[in-house]
C-alpha cells in the first residue's frame, strides 16, 4: 500500500483566472509530496483538484467564481449532432487529407460566450483558451524522506487498509444515494415512499415476459401481436463505431499512445511534446514558456504513485500523457490521471495548425472512449472527470454539454444530474447546494472530536496521531488541523500524513 504525504498551506487569496478579478479567488491549498491514486480519488470527490504537486479546493461560498467538480458517466454517454459532425470531419480528413471550405482559416478566436470560430459550444476554444491561473504560495518545500516516512508508518498499514475499505463503502453508498431513485434497488424494487410494493402475480409476470419476447422480435403488441413492424435498418452508431471508421486506404493515420509521465517513452518524445507545448502556449495564450523545466513542472511532475493491481487497468493507475500522432507528427497531448473510478482530465494542448479538426471537442470524446475501454475490464472505472464547472464563466460552460454530467454538491458531497433547473438556479445565484434534502449531511464529515486520530509526520522517522502529539509536546495547535480535517473528511485525515515539522 502506498502513502500520501502533504503540507497544508491553509487559506489562499489570489487573482482569478476566470473573471480576472484581483485578490478575489479564495481557496485552500496543500503541497503533496506523494499521493496514492485512491487518496486522490477521494480528494476530488470532495472538490479538490491538483496542478502539478499543488492541490487546491475553492471556497465556493466566498470565492468570486464558484468551481463545482463535474463528471460524465461514460457508459451512459449520448452523442449529440455536433459531436457526430466533429467525428465525421476527422474521418473525412484522415480519408482524403482535405479541408472543407468552411474549415479554412487561421487560429480560432473565442468570444465572450465561449464560442469558437466554428460555433462548437466553445469547447475547442475554451478548453485550450482558458487556462486555470493557480497561484501557489511561495513557501519553501521541506526536505521529506518519503522512504523513512513509509517505514515510520509501516505499523499502521493494516489499520489503514481497513479504513480505506470503509472509505470505499462510503463512496459507493454516496453514489447510490445521489443516483436516480429508479436505479436504486433499495428504493425502486422493494419500496415506494416507505410502503412495500405488492408482489406481481405469476400471470402478470408471464404476460410481461411474453411482451418482452415479442418486442425483441419486432412484433407490435398493440396490433394483437400479429402485425410485424420493420426493424431499424441502420442502428445508431456508437462513439466507438465513429472512431473505428478507418480503412487501410486512408491518406492519414491517427494513432493515440498512452504513456506514463515517468516512462522511457515519455523521455523519448519529450523534444516533440515540449515543442508542441511551446507553440501552443505562444499562439493560443501569447505566453511562451521560459524553458522545458517549466513544462515539466506543470505537466509532467505528479505526486501520484504509478501502481498496478491485478484487478486494475493494464496501464495501471497514475499520471499519463495521451499523445495524438498524425502519421509521424505529434499534433495534440491530453494530460490525464487514471484513478480507481475515473479518468480525470488535467490539461490539453494541441497544434493550432489543426484547429479546423475541433481537437478540443474531439479529445474529450476520445477520453470518454478511453474510459469505456478501461471499464470493459475494470467495471468500477466508468466516469470521466472534467475538472471544475464554472457557471459564472460562460467560456467554461462547455463542460456541461456532455450528457449525462453530474455536479458535486459542495456541502453533502453527493452527485446531481446537471439539468436546466440547476442551470437556472445557478443563473439566479452562483453558489448552490445541489442536494435538495435539507438534512442531508456529509457522510464522511469531520468534527472537532475527530482531531485525535489525525495522522502527523513530526520528523523524518516519526508518525503519530494528534492525541499522541499533545501528550508528548503539551501543545494543542488545533485550528489549522481542524480546518484541514473538515476539508479532506474524516477517512482521509486518518490515512494521509500531515506534516507537522
N, C-alpha and C positions, 0 to 999 in steps of 0.2 A: 504494500500500500504506500502511496506517495504522501507528501507532506506539503502543506500550504503555509507560507511564512509571509506576514505582512507588517508594514509600518504605517500605522494610521496617522493621517495628517489633519483630520478634522475638517471644519468648515472652510470652504474656499469661495472667494468672491472674485469674479473676473469679467472681462469683456465677453459679450455674447456673439457667437459666430452666426447666429440666425437673424436677429433683429439689429445687430451691430451696436447695441446699446453698451454704454460704458459702466463697468462695475455693477452690473445688474444680473449676471448669471451666477446663481448660488447653488453650490453643490457640496458634497463631502467626498474626500479622496483618500487613497492609500496607495503606497508602493507595494507591489507584490514581488518578492524576491523569487518565489517559486509557488506554483499553484497546480493542484490536480484538476483534471477535466471535470470530475464530479463536483468539486467545490465551486468551480467557475459556473457550472450549470446551475447550481443552487443560487449563486450570486446574481446571475442575470435573471433568474426567476424571482428576484427581489428588487429588480430595477437597476442593477449595476451594469456597467459596461467597461471594457478595457480599451486603452490606447497604448500599445507597447506594454510596458510593465505597470503603467499607471491605471488604476481602477477608480471610477468615479460614479456617483449617484446623485442625480439632480434633486434638489429640494423643491418638488413641484408646487408646493403651496406658496413658496416665497420667490422662486426664480421668475424671470421675465417670460421665458418661453418653456412651459412645462413639456417634459420629454417622457413619453409613455412607451414602455417596451412593447414591441409588436412582433407577432409571429404569424406565419401562414401554415395551415395544415396541408402539407404537400400531397398527402394521399387523397385529399378531397378537393384538390385544386381544380378550378374551372378556367379554361382558356376563354379569352374574350376575342372579339373580331380583330381588335388591334394587335393582340398577341399573335394570332394566326397570320396576320398580314406581315408582321416582322419576321416570323419563322419562314414564310414563303419567300420573302425578299432575300433572306440569307440563302435559301435553297437555289433560287434563280441565279444569284451571284456566283455561287460555287459551281453551278452547272455551266454558265457561259462567260462569266467574268465581266459582264456588262452592267453598267449603272443605268437605271431608268432616268428619263429626263427630269422627273420630279426629284431625283436623288442627287442631281448635280448641285454643287455648292461647296462652300468652304467650311470653316469651323462653326459649329452650331452656337447660337446665342440663346439666352434664357430670359424670358420676360418675367414680370412680377408675379404672374400666376404659376410660374414653374413650367411653362410650355416651352419646349424646344422649337427649333426651326420647323421640325416635322410635325408639330402638334401632337406629339405622343405622350400626352398626360404628364410631361415634364420629367419622366424618369431618366431619359438619356441625358438631358441637360442637368437635372438636379442631382442625379447620382454621381455625376462627375463634376458638377458645377458648384455644389455647396459642400465645403469641407468643414467638418467639425473643428472649431478652434478650442482645443483643450489646453488650458493654461496650467501646467504642472507647477506645483510650488518649488521654489528654488531652495530646496533642502538637501544638504549633502547626504549621499547614501551611506548606510552603515556597512561596515565590513562583517558580513554574516557568513559564518562557516556552515553551509547547509548540511554537509555530511555530519558534522558534530551535532547540529540541531536534531538531525534524524536519529542519531544514536541516543540522544537525551530523551527523545520522545518514544523510543522503542518499546518501553514497558507499557505504554498506553495503547499500543496498536490494537489489541483485541477489543478493548473498550471502544476505540474509535470506529472499528469495523461495525460493531453493534449499533453505534449511534448513526452511522451512515445508512444502515438498513432502515432505521427509524425515519431518517430524513427522506429516503426513497418512498416509504409508505406515506408520509405526509404529503409528498409531491403528488403521488398517484391519487390520494384522497382529494386533494385540491383540484386536480384535473377533473375528477368525476363530479365534484360539486359545482364546478363552473361550466360544465358541458351542458348540452341540450338535454333537458329532462327526459326527452323521448329516448335518448341513448343511455340513460342511467338505469341499469337493471333493477336497482332498489326502488326506483320511483315509477318506472314505466311498466314493469312486468307484474308487480305484485300489489301495488297500492295506488290509490288516487286520492290525494288530499287526506291521507290517513285512513281511508276506508278500503278494506280488502275487496278486490275485484272478484266477481263470481267465476268459477271455473267454466270453461266452454264445454258444451255438450259434445258428445262424440259425433253426432250427426252434423253439427255445425263445423267441427274440425275437418270431417271428411269432405264436406262441401268446399271449404276453403282450399284444401289440398287439390281437389278436382279443378277448381277455378285457376289455381296456380299452374297446373299442368297444361290446361287448355291455353292459357295466356302464353306459356312458353312455346306452344306450337302455332302461335299466331292465329288462334281462333277468337271469335268475337262472342263473349258470353252474353252481351246484350241482344244478340240475334239468335238466342236459343242454342248457342254453341254449335250451330250448324253452318254458319256462313264464315268463310275464311276471309282474312284481310291480308294485304300484301305486307310482307316483312320489309323493313328498310333495306334497300339495295346497298347503300353506302353508309355503314355505321360511322358515327362521328369519330374523327381521328383523335388519338391521344397525343399528349405532348411528345412522348417517345416516338410515335409514328411520324410526326413532323421532323424531328431531329434525325431520324434514321432514313429519311427520304433522300438518299445519296446513291450515286452509281459510280462504277469504275471509270466511266467515260467523262466524269465531271472535270472541268478545266482546273478547278482548285480543290485542294483537300484541307479541311479544317480538323485539326487534332487538338484535343484537350488533355493536358497532363496534370496530374495531382502530384505535387512534390512537397515533402516536409521542409520546413524552413531551415532545418539543420542538416539536410541531406547533401550528399555529393552532387546530386542533380541540380540542387539549388545553386551550389557554388559554381558548377559548370556553366550555368546560364545567367550568372549574376551580371555579366557585362551587358547582355541584351536587355535584361529586365530593368537595370538601372538606366540605360539609355532611353528606354520607353518611358519610364517614370519621369525622367528629366524633361523629355519632350512634352509629355502630358502636363506637368506642372507649369512649364513655361508658357505653353499656348492656351491652356484652359484657365489656369489660375494666375497667370502672369507672376509666378513665384518660382523662379529657378532655384533648385536645391543647391546648397553650397558644395556638397561632396557626397560620396557614396555612403559615408558614415551616417549622415543624416537620414538617408533612405533606409539603411539597416536598422537604425534606432527606432524608426517609425513603423516599419512594416515587416521586419524580419525577426527582431528580437522579441521573444514571447516568454512569459513566465510559465506557460503550460508545459507540463511534462508530456513527452511523447510516450504513450503506453499502449500496448496491445494486449488484448484479453481473448480468451477462447470464444466468448460469445459476442465479441465486438466486431467492428468493421475490419476488413483485411488491411487497410492502410493504418489502422489504429486511431487513437484519439490524440488531439493536439492541434497545432497551428500549421496551416498549409497554404501554398500558392497554387491556384488553379490557372495554368498557363494556356492561352489560346494561340495556337500556331497555325497560321495560314501558309500552307506549304512549308517553307523554311523560315518564315518571318514571324516574330512574336508581335501580335497586334493587341493583346489585352492580358491583364492579370487580375484575378479576383483573390483577395486575401481572406481566408476562411479559417474558422475554428470548428473542428469536428468534436462534438460533445456527446454525452450519453443519450440525450433526447433530441438533438438538433444539429443542423449545420448553421453556424452563426456567421453572418456577413460582417467583415471588419472594414474592408475598403475595396475599391475597384478603380483601376486606371487603364487607359486604352490609348491607341494611336489615333489622334484627331483626323488623320487622313481617311479613316474608315468610319467616320461619324455617320455616313449615309446608311450604314448597316444597323443603326439604332442599338449599338453594343451595350448600352446601359440596361435597356429592357431585355435584350437577348441574353445577357449574362444572368439576369435574375431568373429567367426561365431555365437556363442550364443549371443553375444552382438548385432550383426546385427539382429538376430531373435527377440531380446528384442525390438529393435526399431520397427520392423514390428508389433509386438504385440501392442505396445503403439500407433502406427499410426492407428490401426484399430478403436480406439476411439478418438484419437486426430490427425486429419489429417495433421496439420502443423508440427507434430513431426515425421520427416521422415529421418533424417540424423544421421550418425554415425561419430563422430569426433575422430580422432586417434592421436590428438596432433600435433606434427611437423613432416614434411617430410624433412629429411636432405639428399639431394642427394650427397653431398660431403663426406658423411659417408656411405660406402657400406652396413654396417650392418643395417642401418636404412631404406634402400630402400624397405624392405618388405612391408611397408605400402602402396606402390603404386601397390601392387599385387591384391588388392581388386578393382573390377570393377563394376560400374564406380566410380572413385575417382576424386576429384577436388582440385586444389590448389588455395589458395587465393593470388591474385595479391597484392604485398606489397605497391603499390602506389595508385591504383584506388580502391582497396578493392572489386574487382569483382572476381567471381569464374570461373575457367577454367579447362576443362577436361584434366586430365593428359594423354598425348599421347606420342608416341615415338618421335614426333617432339619436344615436350617440353623437354623430356629427353635428346635429342641430344643437344639442346641449353644449358641445364644445364651441360652437359659434357664439352662443349666448354667454358662456363663461369658460375661460381657458383651463381652469382647474376643475376636474371632475373626479368624484368617487364613482366608479362604474358599477360596483356591486350595489344593487338596489335594497338589499337587506340591511336595515339599519343596525341590527345586532350582529351581523356577520363580522368576525374578527380574524386577524392573522392567526392561523392555526399553529404557527411556529413563533409566536410572539415572545419577545424577550422582555422580562420585567426586572426591576432592580434587584429582586430577590435572587435572580439567576446569576448575579455577578460572581458569586463564589466559585462557579465552575468554569469561568473564562480561563482559557489556557494562555499562559505568559511565557515568553522566552526572556529570561532575566540575564543570562550571559551565554557565551558560546556553547556551554555544556550543560546548562540547567534549564529545564522546562517544568514549571509548577502551575498550580491553579491560583486564582486570585486569593482564595482563602488562605492558602499556604503562604502566599506573598505577604499578606497582612501580618500573619503570626511571626514571620521571620524578620520583617523590616519594621513593623509597627506603623507603617504608612497606610493611609486609606485614601489613595488618589483615584477616586472612582468616577468622576464626572465624564472624562473622555471615554473611559471604558464602557460606561453605561450607554453613552451616545452611540458608540461603535456597535455594541451588542444589539441595540434596537434596530440598527441599520442592516446588520447581517442576519439577525434572527438567532434564536436560542441554539439550534443544532450546530450551525457553523461556528458560533462563539466557543463551542466545546471542542471543535476539531482544528480550527485554524490557530496557528501560533502567532500571538500578538506580541510584537517586540516591545519589551519594557527594559531598555538598556540605557 
